Amino acid sequence: MSSALHPRQLANLLRATIRSIEERWFDATHRVHTSGNASVRNPSEVVGQIRDGEAYVPVRAANARVALADLPIHDLSAFTFVDLGSGKGRMLFIAAELPFQRVLGVEYSTALHQQALQNIASHRRSKQRSQTIESIHADAAEFEFPNENLVLYLFNPFGPEVITRVLANLRQSLLRHPRHIIVLLLWPENSHLFSEVDGFRLHRKTRRYHIYETIHP
Ligand SMILES: C[S@@+](CC[C@H](N)C(=O)[O-])C[C@H]1O[C@@H](n2cnc3c(N)ncnc32)[C@H](O)[C@@H]1O
């Protein structure tokens, strides 16, 4: 019996090895622990409710940077970056390398939020250009949006049930405080729900990401 790998197996092995090296490189160079998938199974492990939440799978830094470079913004310092479902915080450190006014993560898992807090305390600040990085322990379905211009980033954190609640909150927030809001969806599975929101238009649609923004008068 031959022990040689099938070309597809070899390709998968290579991909997994490259991915693992990327993950270790990111964590080592940023002095954080953001690698490793994790899921919540028990309501006691989260704040709020487990509805249609997805497991923690950290973003690939290269994919995130390409999408961030395509945001329709001239002055990033006029925006707050919000990661809904931020996990251990990898995207927070990537976004904070840009001059956003501040960077916020919203995470409902207690363990992941605690890891994000440790990462925020230990991370190498030499590349940080945003003023602050914060992890908020909250259910995105209940999150009250800050009144600033926002970049809302979602990397498939939850399904339609929570998205519908988030969009209802966002609509209310926009009615109270009209402002520039950009939504960046990475590998989106429920983009159609965002396309149906009044007052938003599609800015860019690629295979990897979709970007929506509020329509200016
Ligand atoms: C696919 S991971 C994305 C991680 C991170 N945003 C990134 O890009 O690296 C989804 C995250 O959403 C979190 N999540 C799921 N449902 C949530 C909810 N209702 N409120 C807040 N966080 C939630 C999960 O615990 C997990 O950390």
The ligand as an SDF file (V2000), in Angstrom:
LIG
                    3D

 27 29  0  0  0  0  0  0  0  0999 V2000
  -16.2630   34.1350   13.5370 C   0  0  0  0  0  0  0  0  0  0  0  0
  -15.7940   34.7990   15.1340 S   0  0  0  0  0  0  0  0  0  0  0  0
  -15.1460   36.3810   14.6310 C   0  0  0  0  0  0  0  0  0  0  0  0
  -13.9780   36.8380   15.5020 C   0  0  0  0  0  0  0  0  0  0  0  0
  -13.4100   38.2230   15.2120 C   0  0  0  0  0  0  0  0  0  0  0  0
  -14.4400   39.1810   14.8800 N   0  0  0  0  0  0  0  0  0  0  0  0
  -12.3870   38.2030   14.0970 C   0  0  0  0  0  0  0  0  0  0  0  0
  -12.6720   38.7610   13.0240 O   0  0  0  0  0  0  0  0  0  0  0  0
  -11.2880   37.6620   14.3020 O   0  0  0  0  0  0  0  0  0  0  0  0
  -17.4310   35.1740   15.8350 C   0  0  0  0  0  0  0  0  0  0  0  0
  -17.4200   35.7040   17.2620 C   0  0  0  0  0  0  0  0  0  0  0  0
  -18.7130   36.2310   17.5700 O   0  0  0  0  0  0  0  0  0  0  0  0
  -19.0220   35.9380   18.9240 C   0  0  0  0  0  0  0  0  0  0  0  0
  -20.4870   36.0480   19.0910 N   0  0  0  0  0  0  0  0  0  0  0  0
  -21.4330   35.2080   18.6420 C   0  0  0  0  0  0  0  0  0  0  0  0
  -22.6710   35.6500   18.9840 N   0  0  0  0  0  0  0  0  0  0  0  0
  -22.4960   36.8140   19.6630 C   0  0  0  0  0  0  0  0  0  0  0  0
  -23.3800   37.7550   20.2700 C   0  0  0  0  0  0  0  0  0  0  0  0
  -24.7240   37.5900   20.2390 N   0  0  0  0  0  0  0  0  0  0  0  0
  -22.8590   38.8490   20.8740 N   0  0  0  0  0  0  0  0  0  0  0  0
  -21.5060   39.0290   20.8990 C   0  0  0  0  0  0  0  0  0  0  0  0
  -20.6210   38.1610   20.3760 N   0  0  0  0  0  0  0  0  0  0  0  0
  -21.0940   37.0690   19.7450 C   0  0  0  0  0  0  0  0  0  0  0  0
  -18.4400   34.5510   19.1240 C   0  0  0  0  0  0  0  0  0  0  0  0
  -18.2680   34.2170   20.4920 O   0  0  0  0  0  0  0  0  0  0  0  0
  -17.1150   34.6770   18.3530 C   0  0  0  0  0  0  0  0  0  0  0  0
  -16.1000   35.1670   19.1850 O   0  0  0  0  0  0  0  0  0  0  0  0
  1  2  1  0
  2  3  1  0
  2 10  1  0
  3  4  1  0
  4  5  1  0
  5  6  1  0
  5  7  1  0
  7  8  2  0
  7  9  1  0
 10 11  1  0
 11 12  1  0
 11 26  1  0
 12 13  1  0
 13 14  1  0
 13 24  1  0
 14 15  1  0
 14 23  1  0
 15 16  2  0
 16 17  1  0
 17 18  1  0
 17 23  2  0
 18 19  1  0
 18 20  2  0
 20 21  1  0
 21 22  2  0
 22 23  1  0
 24 25  1  0
 24 26  1  0
 26 27  1  0
M  CHG  2   2   1   9  -1
M  END
$$$$
